[in-house]
Amino acid sequence: MSRFRPIDRQTDYLLPPSVQDWLPESHLARYVVDVVEGLDLSALERAYAGRGSDAYHPALLLSLLIYGYATGTHSSRKIERATYDSLAFRFIACDQHPDHDTLATFRRRFGDQFADAFVQVLQVARENQLSRFGTVSLDGTKIHANASRHSALSYGHAEKIEAQLKAEVQEMLALAEAADRSCVPEGVDLPAEIQRREDRLAAIAAAKAKIEARAKERFEREQAEFDAKLAKRQAKAAATGKKPGGKPPTPPAPGPRADDQLNLTDEDSRIMKVTGGGFEQCYNAQALVDTESMLVMVPHLTQAGNDKEQVEPMLARIAALPEGLNQPDQLLADTGFFSERNVERCQAAGIEPLIAVGRDEHHPDWRRRFEEPAPLEQPASPVEQMKHALKTRAGRAAYALRKQTVEPVFGIIKSVMGFRQFLLRGLDNVRAEWTLVCLAWNLKRMAVLRPQ
């Protein structure tokens, strides 16, 4: 006869249970709590005025958010529910239950302070000798905004809808003033319909004004680039005495274009081309990843879909890091980041760039893996020096680290941690959320790298 263990849900504990008995010593939740409670959160603590009821400690709320993002629980409502349902969340919350509004307010209010916590965690990794932070990889990935691309309004369509609404308002005003209203459908409230269209016209006018302001900024930027290109051609013509080859640069056109768009849900997001084809409402999330430990050193987020413009801002963020984190030896990046200016900026910062100039052919001859290029003729430009370095065996081996470091980080963040869409809206809020995501990844990774 089969024997089973008894089912008994009524027997009380002989001794009061302790939260320390709930989780194994090596659990991720314990590691998150240990690291976060060792950080300097005095800036967060000072932000509380001390009025009203006692607040939850910032270390507790930050630990809940970090563990939530690290395990795929991003919503503040789900985190609140998990403090009842999950032993790990109960352990972090000390068997307390911060409500979702408290968690959401904390995440939105203290987003700027997440960057400081992020740097402190990197310093913990350096002190624990998890990496030397010598070679770094840079890449970007498109992450969906908390907005639909179907909520985007183009300038051309806005003008078309505006003209239609104005005509409808005039027609309704004429009907309202007419003595005979027999042509008005039954049940139609003309004042309400007129007001509804005037509200839409006001919203469209505000959207058009923002699109026009963006177009003005773009024109000023493109005009500066056009002037620089024109001056370069003129200087070359004066130096050589010959007319430069190629087509002269085309001057930019002022004013908004018909396809310039504004998303009415999250106006800071942009329509971007995504992997696999198609276009979605996204942000371009950038990450500078250490090739030795796969830790994110610098998170960054931009509205620009082009990666080429992101090298210079990333170098500035590297220089702003504390001593020991701010001087990597090499920077690896794919062809989307290549430009002569970016190569020169990396060398000026004391970092050797290894940025792909073009796509390599698939399945090259096996002998090429063991070949060394001929010595570089001097003098050579920074781009020529980099191209030569990429052809060497050492350069090819170093560049091969890019694909196996930064791309897996994005893959794990999206597939394992389940972060494929931002919850917050607005550029500043979304940047803070991306920092929180990368902070959660770093602690998740450090828990694996720590000595067991």
BELBEL-V240068 format. One record per residue. RES is the residue in one small letter. PSI is psi in degrees with one decimal (none if undefined). OMEGA is omega in degrees with one decimal (* if undefined). Layout:
RES:PSI:OMEGA ; RES:PSI:OMEGA
This chain:
m:136.9:-178.1 ; s:146.7:177.8 ; r:138.6:-178.1 ; f:152.3:172.7 ; r:144.3:-176.3 ; p:148.8:173.9 ; i:109.9:-176.3 ; d:107.5:179.6 ; r:9.3:-174.3 ; q:-22.8:-175.8 ; t:129.8:178.9 ; d:158.9:173.9 ; y:139.4:176.2 ; l:-33.6:176.4 ; l:152.3:178.3 ; p:134.4:179.4 ; p:151.0:177.9 ; s:139.7:178.8 ; v:-23.2:179.8 ; q:-18.8:-179.8 ; d:-2.9:-172.2 ; w:-33.7:-171.8 ; l:148.3:173.8 ; p:157.9:-176.0 ; e:-31.5:-175.9 ; s:8.6:-175.2 ; h:144.9:-179.8 ; l:-37.4:-178.6 ; a:-39.4:177.5 ; r:-41.9:-178.5 ; y:-42.6:178.7 ; v:-45.4:-179.6 ; v:-44.5:-179.0 ; d:-43.7:-178.0 ; v:-47.8:-175.7 ; v:-41.2:-179.4 ; e:-12.0:174.4 ; g:-3.4:179.5 ; l:159.4:174.9 ; d:100.8:-179.1 ; l:27.3:-176.8 ; s:-33.2:178.7 ; a:-38.2:176.6 ; l:-41.5:-177.9 ; e:-38.1:-179.0 ; r:-19.4:-178.3 ; a:-16.3:179.3 ; y:129.4:-174.2 ; a:-22.4:-179.6 ; g:7.2:178.4 ; r:157.3:177.2 ; g:-157.1:-178.3 ; s:162.9:179.6 ; d:135.3:-179.2 ; a:159.2:171.9 ; y:143.3:-178.4 ; h:138.8:179.0 ; p:-33.3:179.5 ; a:-36.4:179.1 ; l:-46.9:-178.7 ; l:-40.9:179.0 ; l:-39.3:178.2 ; s:-40.0:177.9 ; l:-44.5:-179.7 ; l:-44.6:-178.5 ; i:-47.8:-179.7 ; y:-36.3:177.9 ; g:-48.1:179.4 ; y:-34.6:-179.2 ; a:-24.6:-176.3 ; t:11.6:175.3 ; g:13.7:177.5 ; t:94.3:-171.9 ; h:-31.3:-175.4 ; s:137.3:178.6 ; s:-32.5:177.1 ; r:-39.7:179.1 ; k:-34.9:177.6 ; i:-42.5:177.0 ; e:-44.8:179.3 ; r:-34.7:-178.3 ; a:-25.3:177.7 ; t:-14.4:172.9 ; y:-37.7:-169.3 ; d:-26.2:-171.5 ; s:130.9:177.7 ; l:-38.6:-179.0 ; a:-45.9:178.6 ; f:-36.7:175.8 ; r:-40.2:179.3 ; f:-47.1:-179.1 ; i:-40.3:-176.6 ; a:2.7:-179.5 ; c:39.8:179.9 ; d:24.6:171.4 ; q:171.8:-173.3 ; h:78.3:175.0 ; p:133.4:-178.6 ; d:165.1:-174.0 ; h:-31.5:179.5 ; d:-38.7:176.9 ; t:-44.5:-179.6 ; l:-44.3:-178.5 ; a:-40.1:178.4 ; t:-42.1:178.7 ; f:-44.7:-179.7 ; r:-38.8:-178.4 ; r:-35.6:-174.9 ; r:-38.1:-172.1 ; f:28.2:179.8 ; g:-35.8:-179.2 ; d:-31.3:-178.6 ; q:-14.7:178.2 ; f:-32.7:-180.0 ; a:-38.9:178.3 ; d:-42.4:176.6 ; a:-36.2:179.6 ; f:-45.8:-179.4 ; v:-39.6:178.9 ; q:-36.6:177.9 ; v:-37.9:175.4 ; l:-37.8:177.7 ; q:-35.2:174.9 ; v:-42.1:178.3 ; a:-40.1:179.3 ; r:-42.6:-180.0 ; e:-31.8:177.8 ; n:5.9:176.1 ; q:41.5:176.7 ; l:-18.5:178.6 ; s:158.1:174.1 ; r:-7.8:177.3 ; f:52.9:-177.7 ; g:-50.3:-179.5 ; t:133.0:-176.5 ; v:151.0:178.1 ; s:138.3:-179.5 ; l:133.3:175.7 ; d:169.2:179.5 ; g:156.9:177.7 ; t:145.5:179.2 ; k:127.0:177.6 ; i:132.7:-174.8 ; h:139.4:174.1 ; a:165.3:176.1 ; n:59.6:-178.0 ; a:150.4:178.3 ; s:144.8:176.5 ; r:-18.2:177.9 ; h:-8.6:175.9 ; s:4.8:-179.6 ; a:141.1:179.4 ; l:121.4:178.1 ; s:157.5:-177.9 ; y:-41.6:180.0 ; g:-43.2:179.4 ; h:-34.3:178.6 ; a:-42.5:179.1 ; e:-37.2:179.4 ; k:-46.7:179.9 ; i:-36.4:179.6 ; e:-44.8:179.4 ; a:-40.2:179.7 ; q:-44.5:-178.5 ; l:-39.4:178.7 ; k:-39.4:178.1 ; a:-39.5:179.1 ; e:-38.4:178.5 ; v:-45.2:179.4 ; q:-40.3:178.5 ; e:-43.5:-179.1 ; m:-36.4:176.2 ; l:-39.7:177.8 ; a:-39.9:178.6 ; l:-37.1:-179.2 ; a:-32.0:-179.0 ; e:-14.0:-177.4 ; a:146.0:178.5 ; a:-37.6:-179.4 ; d:114.0:-179.8 ; r:28.1:-178.1 ; s:-23.8:-177.9 ; c:-2.2:177.7 ; v:125.5:-179.7 ; p:147.1:-178.9 ; e:136.4:177.8 ; g:-2.7:-179.4 ; v:125.7:175.7 ; d:98.6:-174.0 ; l:-45.9:178.3 ; p:-41.1:179.8 ; a:-40.5:179.2 ; e:-39.6:178.0 ; i:-44.9:-179.9 ; q:-39.4:179.1 ; r:-42.7:179.9 ; r:-34.7:176.7 ; e:-35.5:175.7 ; d:-41.8:177.8 ; r:-39.0:177.8 ; l:-38.8:178.0 ; a:-40.3:178.9 ; a:-39.0:178.7 ; i:-39.6:179.0 ; a:-40.3:178.0 ; a:-40.7:179.0 ; a:-41.8:178.8 ; k:-38.8:179.4 ; a:-38.8:178.8 ; k:-39.2:177.5 ; i:-40.9:178.9 ; e:-37.4:177.8 ; a:-40.5:176.3 ; r:-41.4:-179.7 ; a:-35.2:178.1 ; k:-43.2:177.8 ; e:-41.9:179.8 ; r:-42.3:-179.8 ; f:-42.2:179.2 ; e:-39.8:178.5 ; r:-46.3:-179.7 ; e:-33.3:178.3 ; q:-39.6:177.6 ; a:-41.5:177.8 ; e:-39.5:178.8 ; f:-44.1:179.4 ; d:-39.3:-180.0 ; a:-42.5:178.3 ; k:-41.1:-179.1 ; l:-41.9:178.9 ; a:-36.6:178.9 ; k:-42.1:178.6 ; r:-40.7:-179.6 ; q:-38.6:178.2 ; a:-39.2:178.8 ; k:-40.8:178.4 ; a:-38.4:179.5 ; a:-33.5:-178.1 ; a:-37.3:-175.7 ; t:-20.4:-176.0 ; g:12.1:179.8 ; k:155.8:176.9 ; k:127.8:-179.2 ; p:145.1:178.2 ; g:170.3:179.7 ; g:168.7:179.6 ; k:140.6:175.7 ; p:153.4:-178.8 ; p:145.4:-179.8 ; t:127.8:179.7 ; p:143.6:-179.6 ; p:154.7:178.7 ; a:132.4:179.3 ; p:164.9:174.8 ; g:162.9:179.8 ; p:152.3:174.7 ; r:160.6:-177.4 ; a:-30.3:-177.6 ; d:5.1:173.9 ; d:132.1:-172.3 ; q:158.2:172.6 ; l:128.5:177.4 ; n:127.4:-175.6 ; l:-16.0:178.7 ; t:-49.8:176.1 ; d:96.2:-172.4 ; e:-16.4:179.7 ; d:-18.0:178.9 ; s:164.9:-176.8 ; r:153.4:171.5 ; i:123.1:-178.2 ; m:151.2:175.6 ; k:132.6:-176.1 ; v:162.0:179.3 ; t:137.3:-179.0 ; g:-2.8:178.7 ; g:155.1:178.9 ; g:176.0:-178.0 ; f:141.6:179.6 ; e:163.6:176.0 ; q:112.2:-168.4 ; c:173.2:162.4 ; y:154.6:177.9 ; n:104.8:-177.8 ; a:123.8:-178.8 ; q:149.8:176.7 ; a:133.6:173.0 ; l:114.0:-169.7 ; v:134.0:175.3 ; d:127.5:-175.4 ; t:-21.8:-177.7 ; e:-42.6:-175.0 ; s:-11.6:-174.9 ; m:23.8:174.4 ; l:141.9:176.0 ; v:121.1:179.6 ; m:-39.3:-179.1 ; v:115.3:170.4 ; p:144.5:179.3 ; h:151.4:179.9 ; l:138.4:-175.7 ; t:160.7:174.9 ; q:-11.2:-177.2 ; a:131.5:178.3 ; g:-17.0:-178.0 ; n:125.2:179.8 ; d:-20.4:-172.7 ; k:-27.3:-176.4 ; e:-0.7:-170.3 ; q:-7.3:-177.7 ; v:-47.0:-177.1 ; e:-46.9:175.7 ; p:-35.1:-179.8 ; m:-37.8:177.2 ; l:-37.9:177.8 ; a:-37.2:179.0 ; r:-33.9:175.3 ; i:-45.0:-178.7 ; a:-25.8:-178.8 ; a:-8.5:179.7 ; l:158.7:179.3 ; p:165.6:178.9 ; e:135.7:-178.0 ; g:-16.5:178.7 ; l:-9.2:-168.3 ; n:12.4:-178.9 ; q:70.7:174.4 ; p:157.1:-178.5 ; d:-42.3:-175.2 ; q:150.4:173.6 ; l:122.8:-179.8 ; l:136.5:178.9 ; a:154.9:-179.6 ; d:-176.9:-172.0 ; t:-18.9:178.0 ; g:-17.4:-179.3 ; f:0.4:-172.6 ; f:133.2:166.2 ; s:156.2:179.6 ; e:-39.6:179.8 ; r:-42.0:-179.4 ; n:-39.1:178.0 ; v:-44.5:-179.9 ; e:-38.4:179.9 ; r:-39.8:178.8 ; c:-45.9:-179.8 ; q:-36.9:177.6 ; a:-28.3:178.8 ; a:0.7:-179.8 ; g:22.6:-179.5 ; i:131.1:177.8 ; e:118.0:179.0 ; p:137.6:169.6 ; l:83.0:-176.2 ; i:123.6:-178.4 ; a:133.1:-179.9 ; v:-32.4:179.3 ; g:176.4:-179.8 ; r:134.3:175.4 ; d:150.3:178.4 ; e:148.7:177.4 ; h:145.3:175.9 ; h:59.4:176.3 ; p:168.3:178.2 ; d:138.3:-173.1 ; w:-25.8:-178.6 ; r:-26.3:-176.9 ; r:-21.6:178.9 ; r:-21.5:-174.8 ; f:6.1:-178.8 ; e:150.4:172.5 ; e:138.5:-179.5 ; p:161.6:175.6 ; a:152.6:179.9 ; p:145.0:-177.6 ; l:131.2:177.1 ; e:138.7:-179.5 ; q:148.8:-4.2 ; p:154.1:-178.8 ; a:144.9:178.5 ; s:163.3:177.3 ; p:-37.1:179.8 ; v:-42.0:178.6 ; e:-38.5:176.5 ; q:-41.2:-180.0 ; m:-42.2:178.3 ; k:-40.0:179.7 ; h:-41.6:179.7 ; a:-35.8:179.9 ; l:-21.7:-179.7 ; k:-16.1:179.8 ; t:160.3:179.6 ; r:-39.8:178.6 ; a:-39.9:179.2 ; g:-41.1:178.3 ; r:-40.1:179.3 ; a:-39.7:179.2 ; a:-43.4:-178.4 ; y:-29.0:179.6 ; a:-19.8:179.3 ; l:-22.6:-175.8 ; r:-49.4:-174.6 ; k:-29.2:-176.4 ; q:10.7:177.5 ; t:-67.8:-172.5 ; v:-37.0:-178.5 ; e:-40.7:173.4 ; p:-32.8:178.1 ; v:-47.4:177.7 ; f:-39.9:-179.8 ; g:-42.6:-179.6 ; i:-40.4:178.3 ; i:-41.1:-176.4 ; k:-40.7:-172.7 ; s:-44.2:-177.1 ; v:-48.9:178.5 ; m:-10.8:173.0 ; g:21.1:-177.7 ; f:101.8:-179.2 ; r:-8.5:-179.1 ; q:138.2:177.8 ; f:146.5:175.0 ; l:-30.8:-177.3 ; l:167.7:-179.9 ; r:152.5:-177.2 ; g:141.0:-172.3 ; l:-46.5:-177.8 ; d:-43.7:179.4 ; n:-40.0:-178.6 ; v:-37.7:175.9 ; r:-42.0:178.3 ; a:-38.2:179.6 ; e:-37.9:177.5 ; w:-37.1:174.6 ; t:-40.7:178.3 ; l:-39.4:177.3 ; v:-47.4:-179.9 ; c:-32.7:175.2 ; l:-42.5:177.8 ; a:-40.3:177.7 ; w:-43.7:-178.5 ; n:-44.0:179.3 ; l:-36.1:176.3 ; k:-41.5:180.0 ; r:-41.7:179.9 ; m:-31.9:177.3 ; a:-29.9:178.1 ; v:-37.7:-176.2 ; l:-20.2:-175.8 ; r:150.4:176.2 ; p:130.4:-178.1 ; q:none:*
